[in-house]
Amino acid sequence: MEANTTHETAITVIQSITNLQYLTIHPVTGTHVKAAAILAQALTLGFNDTIAYLTMQENQITQIISFDRDFDKLPDVERIT
């Protein structure tokens, strides 16, 4: 985000998002990182996308709000734009 805007704007946007009443932020553990390092290549996803995917699976989440079309590669994920 900071690549496309100022640092201050990025912080404001992130603070606004994290203050949403119905937002749950799931933790990322070392187990996720290790699994993503292996799985990213098999899924042809980036590392961060793979961590998101693993976290989604662990928490029975099937939808993601994203402009990232790489999530369209995953048959069990519905990408919402």
KABELNOR-V332227 format. One record per residue. N is the residue number from 1. PHI is phi as a letter, one per 30 degrees, with the letter a starting at -180 (NA if undefined). D_FIRST is the distance of its C-alpha to the first C-alpha in Angstrom with 2 decimals. Layout:
BEGIN
n->N phi->PHI d_first->D_FIRST
n->N phi->PHI d_first->D_FIRST
END
This chain:
BEGIN
n->1 phi->NA d_first->0.00
n->2 phi->d d_first->3.80
n->3 phi->d d_first->5.37
n->4 phi->c d_first->5.58
n->5 phi->a d_first->6.55
n->6 phi->d d_first->8.63
n->7 phi->e d_first->8.62
n->8 phi->d d_first->10.92
n->9 phi->d d_first->9.14
n->10 phi->d d_first->6.24
n->11 phi->d d_first->9.46
n->12 phi->d d_first->11.34
n->13 phi->d d_first->9.38
n->14 phi->d d_first->9.51
n->15 phi->d d_first->13.08
n->16 phi->d d_first->14.00
n->17 phi->d d_first->13.12
n->18 phi->d d_first->14.93
n->19 phi->c d_first->17.83
n->20 phi->d d_first->18.62
n->21 phi->d d_first->22.26
n->22 phi->c d_first->22.35
n->23 phi->d d_first->19.26
n->24 phi->c d_first->20.26
n->25 phi->c d_first->18.09
n->26 phi->c d_first->20.01
n->27 phi->d d_first->20.37
n->28 phi->c d_first->19.81
n->29 phi->c d_first->22.92
n->30 phi->d d_first->24.29
n->31 phi->d d_first->26.06
n->32 phi->d d_first->22.88
n->33 phi->d d_first->21.61
n->34 phi->d d_first->25.06
n->35 phi->d d_first->25.38
n->36 phi->d d_first->22.01
n->37 phi->d d_first->23.03
n->38 phi->d d_first->26.13
n->39 phi->d d_first->25.03
n->40 phi->e d_first->21.93
n->41 phi->d d_first->24.32
n->42 phi->d d_first->26.73
n->43 phi->d d_first->24.21
n->44 phi->h d_first->22.52
n->45 phi->c d_first->19.11
n->46 phi->d d_first->16.39
n->47 phi->e d_first->16.78
n->48 phi->d d_first->13.93
n->49 phi->d d_first->15.18
n->50 phi->d d_first->18.65
n->51 phi->d d_first->18.06
n->52 phi->e d_first->16.80
n->53 phi->d d_first->19.90
n->54 phi->d d_first->22.24
n->55 phi->d d_first->21.18
n->56 phi->d d_first->21.70
n->57 phi->d d_first->25.10
n->58 phi->d d_first->26.13
n->59 phi->c d_first->25.55
n->60 phi->h d_first->27.00
n->61 phi->c d_first->23.85
n->62 phi->c d_first->24.16
n->63 phi->b d_first->21.49
n->64 phi->b d_first->17.70
n->65 phi->c d_first->15.51
n->66 phi->a d_first->13.17
n->67 phi->c d_first->12.79
n->68 phi->d d_first->13.21
n->69 phi->d d_first->16.84
n->70 phi->d d_first->17.58
n->71 phi->d d_first->18.45
n->72 phi->d d_first->21.23
n->73 phi->d d_first->23.03
n->74 phi->c d_first->23.84
n->75 phi->d d_first->26.96
n->76 phi->c d_first->26.71
n->77 phi->b d_first->23.22
n->78 phi->c d_first->22.76
n->79 phi->d d_first->19.36
n->80 phi->c d_first->18.92
n->81 phi->c d_first->16.82
END
